[in-house]
Amino acid sequence: MKFKDYYEILGVPRSATQDDVKHAYRKLARKYHPDVSKDPDAEARFKELGEAYAVLKDPEKRAPYDQMGSQWKTGQDFQPPPGWDAGFEFNGRDFGAGPGADHSDFFEALFGRQARAGQHTHMHAQGQDHHAKVLIDLADAYRGARRSISLRMPVQDAQGRVTMQERKLDVSIPKGVRAGQHLRLAGQGGPGQAGGQAGDLYLEIAFNPHPQFRADGRDVYLDLPLAPWEAALGASVTAPTPEGPVQLTIPSGSVAGRQLRMKGRGIPGTPPGDLYVVLTIALPPAESESAQEAYRAMAKAFDFNPRTQLKG
Amino acid sequence: MNQTNIPFIQGPVVEEEVHLTLVELCQACSADEEHVMTWVFEGVLEPAGESPQDWRFSGESLRRARLALRLSNDLELNPPGVALALDLLDEIAALRARLPRAGGS
Protein backbone atom coordinates (compact mmCIF):
# COMPACT_ATOMS: atom_id res chain seq x y z
CA MET A 1 0.00 0.00 0.00
CA LYS A 2 1.26 3.48 -0.87
CA PHE A 3 1.06 6.42 1.45
CA LYS A 4 -1.03 9.38 0.33
CA ASP A 5 -0.12 12.89 1.40
CA TYR A 6 -3.52 14.53 1.56
CA TYR A 7 -1.99 17.93 2.27
CA GLU A 8 0.08 17.76 -0.88
CA ILE A 9 -2.97 16.70 -2.92
CA LEU A 10 -4.91 19.76 -1.76
CA GLY A 11 -1.82 21.96 -1.96
CA VAL A 12 -2.09 23.25 1.61
CA PRO A 13 0.47 23.24 4.44
CA ARG A 14 -0.06 20.93 7.40
CA SER A 15 -0.85 24.01 9.46
CA ALA A 16 -3.85 24.88 7.22
CA THR A 17 -7.06 25.86 9.01
CA GLN A 18 -10.35 24.09 8.26
CA ASP A 19 -11.31 27.11 6.17
CA ASP A 20 -8.08 26.88 4.17
CA VAL A 21 -8.79 23.21 3.50
CA LYS A 22 -12.32 23.94 2.35
CA HIS A 23 -11.20 26.80 0.16
CA ALA A 24 -8.43 24.76 -1.50
CA TYR A 25 -10.77 21.82 -2.06
CA ARG A 26 -13.52 23.88 -3.63
CA LYS A 27 -11.17 25.62 -5.98
CA LEU A 28 -9.54 22.38 -7.18
CA ALA A 29 -12.85 20.50 -7.26
CA ARG A 30 -14.34 23.05 -9.64
CA LYS A 31 -11.26 22.77 -11.84
CA TYR A 32 -11.14 18.97 -12.00
CA HIS A 33 -14.80 18.01 -11.75
CA PRO A 34 -15.23 15.35 -14.45
CA ASP A 35 -18.54 16.84 -15.58
CA VAL A 36 -16.91 20.20 -16.15
CA SER A 37 -13.26 19.55 -17.01
CA LYS A 38 -11.97 18.25 -20.35
CA ASP A 39 -8.68 17.17 -18.77
CA PRO A 40 -8.19 13.43 -19.43
CA ASP A 41 -6.92 12.92 -15.87
CA ALA A 42 -9.81 14.87 -14.38
CA GLU A 43 -11.65 11.87 -12.99
CA ALA A 44 -8.61 10.42 -11.23
CA ARG A 45 -7.59 13.82 -9.88
CA PHE A 46 -11.08 14.53 -8.67
CA LYS A 47 -11.35 11.22 -6.84
CA GLU A 48 -8.07 11.91 -5.10
CA LEU A 49 -9.24 15.39 -4.12
CA GLY A 50 -12.48 14.03 -2.69
CA GLU A 51 -10.61 11.51 -0.60
CA ALA A 52 -8.15 14.10 0.68
CA TYR A 53 -10.98 16.45 1.56
CA ALA A 54 -13.01 13.72 3.27
CA VAL A 55 -10.11 13.21 5.66
CA LEU A 56 -8.89 16.76 6.20
CA LYS A 57 -12.29 18.43 6.57
CA ASP A 58 -13.25 16.08 9.38
CA PRO A 59 -11.36 16.70 12.63
CA GLU A 60 -12.11 13.11 13.66
CA LYS A 61 -10.10 11.87 10.72
CA ARG A 62 -7.60 14.66 10.40
CA ALA A 63 -6.28 14.30 13.95
CA PRO A 64 -5.33 10.60 13.68
CA TYR A 65 -3.99 11.21 10.16
CA ASP A 66 -1.76 13.99 11.49
CA GLN A 67 -0.67 11.72 14.34
CA MET A 68 1.17 9.50 11.84
CA GLY A 69 3.67 12.27 11.39
CA SER A 70 4.94 14.33 8.51
CA GLN A 71 7.85 12.09 7.49
CA TRP A 72 5.69 10.13 5.04
CA LYS A 73 5.71 11.00 1.33
CA THR A 74 3.16 10.16 -1.34
CA GLY A 75 3.90 6.82 -2.97
CA GLN A 76 6.03 5.47 -0.10
CA ASP A 77 5.21 1.92 0.97
CA PHE A 78 3.06 2.18 4.02
CA GLN A 79 1.39 0.03 6.66
CA PRO A 80 -0.65 1.69 9.40
CA PRO A 81 1.36 1.36 12.62
CA PRO A 82 -0.44 -0.78 15.22
CA GLY A 83 -2.68 1.33 17.38
CA TRP A 84 -2.33 4.37 15.11
CA ASP A 85 -5.88 5.41 15.85
CA ALA A 86 -5.81 4.61 19.57
CA GLY A 87 -7.39 7.28 21.68
CA PHE A 88 -9.64 8.65 19.00
CA GLU A 89 -13.34 8.16 19.13
CA PHE A 90 -15.20 7.64 15.92
CA ASN A 91 -18.91 7.98 15.56
CA GLY A 92 -19.02 7.48 11.82
CA ARG A 93 -21.49 10.24 11.22
CA ASP A 94 -21.66 12.44 8.16
CA PHE A 95 -19.66 10.31 5.85
CA GLY A 96 -20.90 8.82 2.63
CA ALA A 97 -18.34 6.14 1.98
CA GLY A 98 -20.26 2.94 1.62
CA PRO A 99 -20.34 0.35 -1.09
CA GLY A 100 -20.04 2.34 -4.26
CA ALA A 101 -17.62 4.94 -2.96
CA ASP A 102 -14.35 4.26 -4.65
CA HIS A 103 -11.52 5.07 -2.27
CA SER A 104 -7.88 4.05 -2.36
CA ASP A 105 -6.58 1.03 -0.40
CA PHE A 106 -4.77 3.54 1.77
CA PHE A 107 -8.00 5.26 2.73
CA GLU A 108 -9.84 1.98 3.26
CA ALA A 109 -7.10 0.69 5.55
CA LEU A 110 -7.27 3.78 7.73
CA PHE A 111 -10.91 4.77 7.69
CA GLY A 112 -12.87 1.92 6.10
CA ARG A 113 -14.14 0.42 9.37
CA GLN A 114 -15.08 3.79 10.72
CA ALA A 115 -16.90 4.84 7.58
CA ARG A 116 -19.08 1.78 7.57
CA ALA A 117 -20.05 2.07 11.21
CA GLY A 118 -22.40 4.88 10.29
CA GLN A 119 -24.50 3.01 7.79
CA HIS A 120 -27.98 1.96 8.57
CA THR A 121 -30.29 -0.32 6.70
CA HIS A 122 -33.94 0.29 5.98
CA MET A 123 -36.25 -2.66 6.51
CA HIS A 124 -38.13 -3.92 3.44
CA ALA A 125 -36.39 -1.33 1.36
CA GLN A 126 -36.30 -1.58 -2.40
CA GLY A 127 -32.81 -2.35 -3.66
CA GLN A 128 -30.72 0.53 -4.90
CA ASP A 129 -30.66 1.39 -8.56
CA HIS A 130 -27.18 0.94 -9.96
CA HIS A 131 -25.40 2.69 -12.80
CA ALA A 132 -22.67 1.45 -15.08
CA LYS A 133 -21.09 2.50 -18.35
CA VAL A 134 -20.79 0.10 -21.27
CA LEU A 135 -18.64 0.51 -24.39
CA ILE A 136 -20.06 -0.73 -27.69
CA ASP A 137 -18.97 -0.43 -31.30
CA LEU A 138 -20.63 2.04 -33.62
CA ALA A 139 -21.63 -0.92 -35.80
CA ASP A 140 -23.64 -2.28 -32.83
CA ALA A 141 -25.78 0.86 -32.88
CA TYR A 142 -26.43 0.38 -36.63
CA ARG A 143 -27.43 -3.24 -36.41
CA GLY A 144 -28.27 -3.94 -32.80
CA ALA A 145 -26.13 -6.49 -30.99
CA ARG A 146 -25.84 -8.91 -28.15
CA ARG A 147 -22.99 -8.24 -25.79
CA SER A 148 -21.65 -9.96 -22.73
CA ILE A 149 -20.46 -7.36 -20.29
CA SER A 150 -18.77 -7.81 -16.94
CA LEU A 151 -19.45 -5.45 -14.09
CA ARG A 152 -17.49 -5.07 -10.90
CA MET A 153 -19.61 -4.22 -7.95
CA PRO A 154 -18.75 -3.64 -4.30
CA VAL A 155 -20.71 -6.05 -2.16
CA GLN A 156 -21.06 -5.83 1.60
CA ASP A 157 -21.18 -9.09 3.56
CA ALA A 158 -22.87 -9.76 6.90
CA GLN A 159 -19.79 -8.57 8.80
CA GLY A 160 -19.80 -5.30 6.95
CA ARG A 161 -16.71 -6.10 4.89
CA VAL A 162 -16.73 -4.82 1.33
CA THR A 163 -15.38 -6.95 -1.48
CA MET A 164 -15.47 -6.43 -5.22
CA GLN A 165 -17.61 -8.98 -6.96
CA GLU A 166 -17.60 -9.54 -10.68
CA ARG A 167 -20.67 -10.60 -12.53
CA LYS A 168 -21.44 -11.19 -16.16
CA LEU A 169 -24.52 -9.92 -17.91
CA ASP A 170 -25.69 -10.79 -21.39
CA VAL A 171 -27.34 -7.69 -22.73
CA SER A 172 -29.24 -6.98 -25.88
CA ILE A 173 -28.12 -3.66 -27.41
CA PRO A 174 -31.05 -2.17 -29.31
CA LYS A 175 -30.53 -0.87 -32.83
CA GLY A 176 -30.37 2.93 -32.95
CA VAL A 177 -28.96 3.53 -29.49
CA ARG A 178 -26.69 6.58 -29.19
CA ALA A 179 -23.76 7.53 -27.00
CA GLY A 180 -24.93 9.05 -23.71
CA GLN A 181 -28.25 7.21 -23.68
CA HIS A 182 -29.18 4.77 -20.94
CA LEU A 183 -30.65 1.28 -21.01
CA ARG A 184 -32.78 0.34 -18.05
CA LEU A 185 -32.50 -3.29 -17.01
CA ALA A 186 -35.30 -3.99 -14.57
CA GLY A 187 -34.39 -5.87 -11.41
CA GLN A 188 -30.65 -6.01 -12.19
CA GLY A 189 -29.60 -3.44 -9.60
CA GLY A 190 -28.97 -3.90 -5.89
CA PRO A 191 -30.86 -6.66 -4.10
CA GLY A 192 -33.84 -5.60 -1.98
CA GLN A 193 -33.63 -5.77 1.79
CA ALA A 194 -35.85 -8.23 3.62
CA GLY A 195 -38.13 -9.12 0.76
CA GLY A 196 -38.05 -5.72 -0.96
CA GLN A 197 -37.83 -5.54 -4.74
CA ALA A 198 -34.43 -5.49 -6.41
CA GLY A 199 -33.37 -2.16 -7.90
CA ASP A 200 -32.77 -1.49 -11.59
CA LEU A 201 -29.50 -1.27 -13.44
CA TYR A 202 -28.94 1.72 -15.74
CA LEU A 203 -26.33 1.20 -18.43
CA GLU A 204 -24.91 4.32 -20.03
CA ILE A 205 -23.89 3.72 -23.63
CA ALA A 206 -20.55 4.95 -24.97
CA PHE A 207 -18.85 4.12 -28.27
CA ASN A 208 -15.42 2.58 -28.66
CA PRO A 209 -13.28 5.06 -30.60
CA HIS A 210 -13.27 4.17 -34.30
CA PRO A 211 -10.31 4.97 -36.59
CA GLN A 212 -12.57 6.44 -39.29
CA PHE A 213 -16.00 7.27 -37.99
CA ARG A 214 -17.00 9.59 -35.19
CA ALA A 215 -20.51 9.96 -33.90
CA ASP A 216 -22.19 13.13 -32.71
CA GLY A 217 -25.67 12.33 -31.47
CA ARG A 218 -27.40 10.56 -34.37
CA ASP A 219 -25.00 11.92 -36.97
CA VAL A 220 -21.79 10.23 -38.00
CA TYR A 221 -18.73 11.91 -39.55
CA LEU A 222 -16.07 10.52 -41.87
CA ASP A 223 -12.95 12.27 -43.20
CA LEU A 224 -12.48 11.34 -46.86
CA PRO A 225 -9.12 12.16 -48.51
CA LEU A 226 -9.12 13.14 -52.18
CA ALA A 227 -6.38 13.68 -54.74
CA PRO A 228 -6.20 17.32 -55.89
CA TRP A 229 -7.48 16.42 -59.36
CA GLU A 230 -10.43 14.46 -57.92
CA ALA A 231 -11.45 17.53 -55.93
CA ALA A 232 -10.89 19.93 -58.84
CA LEU A 233 -12.43 17.91 -61.67
CA GLY A 234 -14.99 15.87 -59.79
CA ALA A 235 -14.86 12.10 -59.43
CA SER A 236 -16.69 9.01 -58.40
CA VAL A 237 -14.96 7.39 -55.43
CA THR A 238 -15.66 4.55 -53.03
CA ALA A 239 -16.24 5.66 -49.44
CA PRO A 240 -16.62 3.41 -46.40
CA THR A 241 -19.76 3.74 -44.29
CA PRO A 242 -20.66 1.80 -41.15
CA GLU A 243 -23.06 -0.18 -43.35
CA GLY A 244 -20.46 -1.00 -46.00
CA PRO A 245 -18.78 0.85 -48.87
CA VAL A 246 -20.80 3.14 -51.14
CA GLN A 247 -20.04 4.90 -54.42
CA LEU A 248 -19.91 8.65 -53.91
CA THR A 249 -19.96 11.41 -56.53
CA ILE A 250 -17.55 14.24 -55.75
CA PRO A 251 -18.68 17.49 -57.41
CA SER A 252 -16.04 19.36 -59.41
CA GLY A 253 -14.51 22.36 -57.68
CA SER A 254 -14.69 20.75 -54.21
CA VAL A 255 -12.47 22.28 -51.53
CA ALA A 256 -11.06 20.80 -48.33
CA GLY A 257 -13.56 20.97 -45.48
CA ARG A 258 -16.61 20.64 -47.70
CA GLN A 259 -19.20 18.32 -46.21
CA LEU A 260 -21.29 15.95 -48.28
CA ARG A 261 -24.41 14.81 -46.46
CA MET A 262 -25.70 11.28 -46.94
CA LYS A 263 -29.21 11.60 -45.63
CA GLY A 264 -30.42 8.85 -43.35
CA ARG A 265 -27.08 7.04 -43.31
CA GLY A 266 -26.30 7.97 -39.71
CA ILE A 267 -27.47 6.02 -36.69
CA PRO A 268 -30.86 4.42 -37.45
CA GLY A 269 -34.00 5.70 -35.75
CA THR A 270 -37.04 7.86 -36.38
CA PRO A 271 -35.71 10.08 -37.74
CA PRO A 272 -32.39 8.43 -38.58
CA GLY A 273 -29.18 10.46 -38.37
CA ASP A 274 -27.13 11.56 -41.35
CA LEU A 275 -23.65 10.57 -42.43
CA TYR A 276 -21.40 13.54 -43.19
CA VAL A 277 -18.41 13.01 -45.42
CA VAL A 278 -15.83 15.73 -44.73
CA LEU A 279 -13.48 16.18 -47.70
CA THR A 280 -9.75 16.53 -47.18
CA ILE A 281 -7.14 16.91 -49.89
CA ALA A 282 -3.99 14.81 -49.93
CA LEU A 283 -0.97 15.89 -51.99
CA PRO A 284 0.83 13.18 -53.92
CA PRO A 285 4.57 13.10 -53.07
CA ALA A 286 6.89 14.44 -55.78
CA GLU A 287 9.48 11.71 -55.53
CA SER A 288 9.95 10.52 -59.11
CA GLU A 289 11.23 12.64 -62.00
CA SER A 290 7.90 12.36 -63.81
CA ALA A 291 5.99 13.49 -60.70
CA GLN A 292 8.25 16.52 -60.32
CA GLU A 293 7.74 17.27 -64.01
CA ALA A 294 3.98 17.20 -63.48
CA TYR A 295 4.23 19.68 -60.58
CA ARG A 296 6.41 21.96 -62.73
CA ALA A 297 3.83 21.77 -65.51
CA MET A 298 1.15 22.77 -62.97
CA ALA A 299 3.22 25.71 -61.80
CA LYS A 300 3.44 26.86 -65.40
CA ALA A 301 -0.20 26.26 -66.19
CA PHE A 302 -1.55 28.18 -63.17
CA ASP A 303 -1.05 31.77 -62.31
CA PHE A 304 -1.71 30.87 -58.73
CA ASN A 305 -0.52 32.51 -55.52
CA PRO A 306 -2.22 30.97 -52.46
CA ARG A 307 -0.88 33.81 -50.28
CA THR A 308 -2.61 36.77 -51.89
CA GLN A 309 -4.69 37.23 -48.73
CA LEU A 310 -1.63 37.54 -46.48
CA LYS A 311 -0.50 41.04 -45.62
CA GLY A 312 2.64 42.23 -43.94
CA MET B 1 -20.33 -22.13 -27.55
CA ASN B 2 -24.01 -22.69 -27.20
CA GLN B 3 -25.30 -19.19 -27.63
CA THR B 4 -28.96 -19.90 -28.24
CA ASN B 5 -29.65 -20.86 -24.64
CA ILE B 6 -28.29 -17.69 -23.08
CA PRO B 7 -31.13 -15.37 -22.16
CA PHE B 8 -30.14 -11.87 -23.23
CA ILE B 9 -31.47 -9.15 -21.01
CA GLN B 10 -33.43 -6.47 -22.80
CA GLY B 11 -34.19 -3.04 -21.54
CA PRO B 12 -35.78 0.11 -22.92
CA VAL B 13 -33.70 3.12 -23.98
CA VAL B 14 -34.50 5.50 -21.15
CA GLU B 15 -34.16 8.68 -23.23
CA GLU B 16 -36.68 7.52 -25.82
CA GLU B 17 -39.10 5.10 -24.25
CA VAL B 18 -39.29 5.90 -20.56
CA HIS B 19 -41.08 8.54 -18.51
CA LEU B 20 -40.36 8.61 -14.83
CA THR B 21 -42.50 9.63 -11.89
CA LEU B 22 -40.99 11.66 -9.09
CA VAL B 23 -40.52 8.52 -7.00
CA GLU B 24 -38.92 6.61 -9.86
CA LEU B 25 -36.55 9.44 -10.70
CA CYS B 26 -35.46 9.73 -7.06
CA GLN B 27 -34.89 5.99 -6.90
CA ALA B 28 -32.97 5.99 -10.20
CA CYS B 29 -30.49 8.64 -9.15
CA SER B 30 -30.53 8.11 -5.36
CA ALA B 31 -31.71 11.65 -4.72
CA ASP B 32 -34.16 12.96 -2.12
CA GLU B 33 -37.58 14.06 -3.31
CA GLU B 34 -36.90 17.40 -1.68
CA HIS B 35 -33.80 17.91 -3.85
CA VAL B 36 -35.58 16.98 -7.03
CA MET B 37 -38.49 19.29 -6.21
CA THR B 38 -36.09 22.17 -5.63
CA TRP B 39 -34.44 21.53 -8.98
CA VAL B 40 -37.84 21.58 -10.67
CA PHE B 41 -38.58 24.95 -9.07
CA GLU B 42 -35.17 26.24 -10.19
CA GLY B 43 -35.90 25.07 -13.73
CA VAL B 44 -33.15 22.43 -13.83
CA LEU B 45 -35.75 19.77 -14.58
CA GLU B 46 -38.95 20.37 -16.52
CA PRO B 47 -41.47 17.60 -15.96
CA ALA B 48 -44.88 17.46 -17.62
CA GLY B 49 -47.85 17.65 -15.24
CA GLU B 50 -49.11 20.14 -12.69
CA SER B 51 -48.44 18.80 -9.21
CA PRO B 52 -45.59 16.63 -7.93
CA GLN B 53 -47.91 13.57 -7.93
CA ASP B 54 -48.60 14.07 -11.64
CA TRP B 55 -45.08 14.93 -12.70
CA ARG B 56 -43.63 12.85 -15.53
CA PHE B 57 -39.95 13.31 -16.23
CA SER B 58 -38.48 12.59 -19.65
CA GLY B 59 -35.63 10.08 -19.87
CA GLU B 60 -33.22 12.96 -20.47
CA SER B 61 -34.08 14.19 -16.96
CA LEU B 62 -32.21 11.21 -15.53
CA ARG B 63 -28.91 12.48 -16.93
CA ARG B 64 -29.62 16.02 -15.77
CA ALA B 65 -30.70 14.94 -12.31
CA ARG B 66 -27.60 12.80 -11.82
CA LEU B 67 -25.42 15.67 -13.02
CA ALA B 68 -27.21 18.07 -10.70
CA LEU B 69 -26.75 15.69 -7.79
CA ARG B 70 -23.03 15.24 -8.48
CA LEU B 71 -22.49 18.99 -8.79
CA SER B 72 -24.36 19.78 -5.60
CA ASN B 73 -22.59 17.04 -3.61
CA ASP B 74 -19.11 17.39 -5.02
CA LEU B 75 -18.89 21.16 -5.31
CA GLU B 76 -21.27 21.97 -2.47
CA LEU B 77 -23.39 24.09 -4.82
CA ASN B 78 -26.79 25.37 -3.78
CA PRO B 79 -29.78 24.82 -6.11
CA PRO B 80 -29.49 28.18 -7.95
CA GLY B 81 -25.77 27.43 -8.43
CA VAL B 82 -26.60 24.00 -9.84
CA ALA B 83 -29.14 25.57 -12.20
CA LEU B 84 -26.57 28.10 -13.42
CA ALA B 85 -23.88 25.43 -13.89
CA LEU B 86 -26.24 23.23 -15.93
CA ASP B 87 -27.29 26.15 -18.12
CA LEU B 88 -23.65 27.01 -18.77
CA LEU B 89 -22.72 23.38 -19.49
CA ASP B 90 -25.61 23.20 -21.99
CA GLU B 91 -24.36 26.36 -23.63
CA ILE B 92 -20.79 25.04 -23.85
CA ALA B 93 -22.09 21.83 -25.42
CA ALA B 94 -24.10 23.82 -27.98
CA LEU B 95 -21.08 25.99 -28.83
CA ARG B 96 -18.81 22.97 -29.16
CA ALA B 97 -21.29 21.39 -31.55
CA ARG B 98 -21.03 24.48 -33.77
CA LEU B 99 -17.25 24.35 -34.02
CA PRO B 100 -16.02 23.16 -37.40
CA ARG B 101 -15.60 19.42 -37.30
CA ALA B 102 -13.14 18.98 -40.14
CA GLY B 103 -10.15 16.97 -38.98
CA GLY B 104 -11.13 17.08 -35.34
CA SER B 105 -12.83 14.59 -33.15
Boltz contact constraints between the chains, C-beta under 6 A:
constraints:
  - contact:
      token1: [A, 29]
      token2: [B, 74]
      max_distance: 6.0
  - contact:
      token1: [A, 29]
      token2: [B, 75]
      max_distance: 6.0
  - contact:
      token1: [A, 30]
      token2: [B, 75]
      max_distance: 6.0
  - contact:
      token1: [A, 35]
      token2: [B, 67]
      max_distance: 6.0
  - contact:
      token1: [A, 129]
      token2: [B, 27]
      max_distance: 6.0
  - contact:
      token1: [A, 129]
      token2: [B, 28]
      max_distance: 6.0
  - contact:
      token1: [A, 146]
      token2: [B, 8]
      max_distance: 6.0
  - contact:
      token1: [A, 170]
      token2: [B, 6]
      max_distance: 6.0
  - contact:
      token1: [A, 170]
      token2: [B, 8]
      max_distance: 6.0
  - contact:
      token1: [A, 171]
      token2: [B, 9]
      max_distance: 6.0
  - contact:
      token1: [A, 172]
      token2: [B, 8]
      max_distance: 6.0
  - contact:
      token1: [A, 172]
      token2: [B, 10]
      max_distance: 6.0
  - contact:
      token1: [A, 177]
      token2: [B, 13]
      max_distance: 6.0
  - contact:
      token1: [A, 181]
      token2: [B, 13]
      max_distance: 6.0
  - contact:
      token1: [A, 181]
      token2: [B, 15]
      max_distance: 6.0
  - contact:
      token1: [A, 182]
      token2: [B, 14]
      max_distance: 6.0
  - contact:
      token1: [A, 183]
      token2: [B, 11]
      max_distance: 6.0
  - contact:
      token1: [A, 184]
      token2: [B, 11]
      max_distance: 6.0
  - contact:
      token1: [A, 184]
      token2: [B, 12]
      max_distance: 6.0
  - contact:
      token1: [A, 184]
      token2: [B, 14]
      max_distance: 6.0
  - contact:
      token1: [A, 185]
      token2: [B, 9]
      max_distance: 6.0
  - contact:
      token1: [A, 185]
      token2: [B, 11]
      max_distance: 6.0
  - contact:
      token1: [A, 214]
      token2: [B, 105]
      max_distance: 6.0
  - contact:
      token1: [A, 221]
      token2: [B, 101]
      max_distance: 6.0
  - contact:
      token1: [A, 257]
      token2: [B, 102]
      max_distance: 6.0
  - contact:
      token1: [A, 278]
      token2: [B, 102]
      max_distance: 6.0
